[in-house]
């Protein structure tokens, strides 16, 4: 699924943190239930933004197998 935070950031304008959380949580559940035996991979980071933080929160809460998550970082 690629660099998901960079892809979704333009769509967060005008949304509060609760709305972003609800929408991303439904999306995360949809991915797991729609493609349960498919390999899915999501990259987030290296920038700190609301999408990254929300995805990390949701991933920890749901503890789903899919999608796999990679946190990109900037060593500098």
Backbone bond lengths (Angstrom), bond angles and torsions (degrees), N, CA, C in turn:
res aa  C-N    CA-C-N  psi(-1)  N-CA   C-N-CA  omega(-1)  CA-C   N-CA-C  phi
1 X - - - 1.448 - - 1.522 111.60 -
2 X 1.314 116.35 -8.42 1.457 120.50 172.32 1.512 114.99 80.49
3 X 1.326 114.37 -156.81 1.464 123.49 -178.12 1.521 108.79 -78.70
4 X 1.326 115.98 80.71 1.457 121.94 -169.05 1.527 113.56 -63.64
5 X 1.319 118.05 -38.99 1.462 118.84 -179.09 1.524 111.55 -65.07
6 X 1.316 117.46 -41.62 1.469 120.61 178.20 1.528 110.66 -65.37
7 X 1.313 116.46 -35.43 1.456 121.04 179.73 1.533 112.06 -68.86
8 X 1.330 116.72 -39.27 1.463 120.66 -174.56 1.532 115.06 -90.36
9 X 1.322 118.80 -19.53 1.465 121.34 -176.55 1.528 114.16 -53.63
10 X 1.339 120.45 -41.70 1.468 118.90 179.55 1.533 113.91 -61.80
11 X 1.319 117.50 -20.51 1.458 121.27 -177.25 1.527 112.99 -91.84
12 X 1.325 118.13 3.37 1.459 121.13 -178.25 1.516 113.26 -92.70
13 X 1.319 117.38 -7.57 1.466 120.16 -178.71 1.525 109.92 -62.86
14 X 1.315 115.32 129.43 1.453 120.82 179.19 1.522 113.96 87.66
15 X 1.326 117.89 -2.24 1.464 121.21 179.18 1.522 110.04 -103.90
16 X 1.323 116.67 139.75 1.459 119.02 174.49 1.524 109.65 -84.75
17 X 1.316 117.14 171.73 1.464 121.11 -175.42 1.524 112.58 -63.04
18 X 1.333 117.66 -33.63 1.466 120.34 178.91 1.524 111.51 -67.00
19 X 1.319 116.87 -40.79 1.465 120.58 178.52 1.526 110.78 -65.96
20 X 1.314 116.78 -41.16 1.474 120.52 177.65 1.521 109.80 -62.18
21 X 1.325 116.38 -44.10 1.464 121.18 179.40 1.529 111.01 -59.93
22 X 1.324 117.40 -48.80 1.474 120.59 -178.37 1.526 111.26 -61.38
23 X 1.324 116.94 -44.98 1.469 120.70 -177.87 1.531 111.46 -66.87
24 X 1.321 116.97 -43.66 1.465 119.63 179.83 1.526 112.03 -68.19
25 X 1.321 116.75 -36.26 1.461 119.20 178.95 1.526 110.52 -64.73
26 X 1.307 117.58 -43.21 1.476 120.46 176.67 1.530 110.63 -62.59
27 X 1.331 116.57 -41.58 1.458 121.41 178.52 1.534 110.82 -62.16
28 X 1.330 117.22 -42.70 1.468 121.83 -179.54 1.527 110.93 -63.67
29 X 1.321 116.55 -41.99 1.466 121.47 177.42 1.524 110.28 -66.33
30 X 1.328 116.95 -42.11 1.462 121.47 177.84 1.529 111.30 -57.97
31 X 1.325 117.33 -44.26 1.466 120.47 179.71 1.527 110.90 -59.60
32 X 1.307 116.69 -44.84 1.464 120.81 -178.19 1.520 111.95 -67.54
33 X 1.307 117.81 -39.42 1.465 120.93 -176.11 1.524 113.17 -83.00
34 X 1.316 117.29 -30.34 1.461 120.50 -177.40 1.518 111.76 -78.06
35 X 1.314 116.53 -39.72 1.469 121.55 -177.19 1.524 110.31 -124.77
36 X 1.333 118.02 63.60 1.464 119.83 -172.42 1.523 114.96 -66.29
37 X 1.319 117.77 -28.89 1.462 118.63 -178.25 1.522 112.68 -110.74
38 X 1.324 116.88 13.10 1.462 121.20 178.30 1.517 109.34 -95.32
39 X 1.318 116.14 152.21 1.452 119.79 176.26 1.518 108.60 -85.47
40 X 1.311 116.93 122.19 1.465 122.50 177.45 1.512 107.86 -126.66
41 X 1.304 114.82 139.93 1.453 120.01 -179.55 1.523 108.89 -135.54
42 X 1.325 116.12 136.51 1.456 122.66 179.79 1.528 108.51 -126.54
43 X 1.329 115.89 134.09 1.463 121.74 172.53 1.517 108.48 -105.20
44 X 1.339 116.10 140.68 1.457 121.21 171.60 1.517 108.05 -134.68
45 X 1.337 116.48 154.47 1.456 121.41 178.95 1.509 111.19 94.80
46 X 1.274 120.90 -175.77 1.467 129.06 1.40 1.526 114.12 -81.53
47 X 1.307 118.93 -3.27 1.461 119.52 179.34 1.523 110.38 -79.54
48 X 1.312 115.39 150.17 1.456 121.41 176.98 1.524 107.52 -90.18
49 X 1.332 116.53 117.15 1.460 120.05 -179.96 1.520 109.67 -148.33
50 X 1.319 115.59 171.66 1.470 121.86 -175.93 1.525 112.19 -62.72
51 X 1.314 117.69 -34.07 1.466 120.28 179.84 1.527 109.91 -67.44
52 X 1.337 117.67 -46.61 1.470 120.92 178.63 1.521 111.57 -57.94
53 X 1.318 115.56 -49.89 1.468 119.42 -178.31 1.528 112.12 -63.10
54 X 1.318 116.53 -39.18 1.460 120.22 -179.27 1.519 111.01 -70.04
55 X 1.321 118.00 -41.28 1.464 120.80 177.88 1.522 110.47 -62.61
56 X 1.319 118.22 -42.58 1.464 120.61 178.06 1.530 111.13 -62.42
57 X 1.311 116.66 -40.48 1.471 120.88 178.10 1.524 111.31 -63.91
58 X 1.332 116.46 -47.19 1.462 121.25 -178.55 1.525 110.88 -66.39
59 X 1.319 117.19 -41.76 1.458 121.21 179.85 1.534 110.73 -61.28
60 X 1.312 116.85 -40.52 1.465 120.98 177.66 1.525 111.62 -67.88
61 X 1.321 117.37 -38.56 1.469 121.06 -179.68 1.520 112.43 -68.22
62 X 1.318 116.33 -47.83 1.466 120.34 -172.85 1.525 113.33 -81.27
63 X 1.311 117.69 -29.54 1.469 123.21 -179.36 1.524 112.04 50.04
64 X 1.324 115.58 47.15 1.459 121.47 178.77 1.526 110.21 -84.01
65 X 1.312 114.61 160.03 1.455 120.30 176.02 1.523 110.39 -77.49
66 X 1.311 116.79 -41.07 1.463 120.97 -177.52 1.515 109.21 -111.64
67 X 1.282 119.61 145.38 1.463 128.25 -4.68 1.528 111.97 -86.14
68 X 1.336 115.43 159.30 1.460 120.41 172.72 1.520 107.71 -68.58
69 X 1.293 116.44 148.06 1.452 121.01 -173.33 1.522 110.50 -127.86
70 X 1.324 116.68 128.66 1.461 121.70 174.88 1.515 108.54 -119.95
71 X 1.330 114.89 128.05 1.449 120.78 176.71 1.511 108.76 -96.67
72 X 1.319 116.12 111.84 1.459 122.02 178.35 1.526 107.53 -79.06
73 X 1.324 117.26 142.17 1.458 119.58 179.14 1.518 110.48 -136.34
74 X 1.309 113.57 159.06 1.452 121.43 178.54 1.524 107.30 -108.13
75 X 1.332 119.45 111.61 1.452 120.52 -176.06 1.531 113.31 -61.63
76 X 1.312 117.46 -22.61 1.474 119.78 178.58 1.506 108.48 -75.91
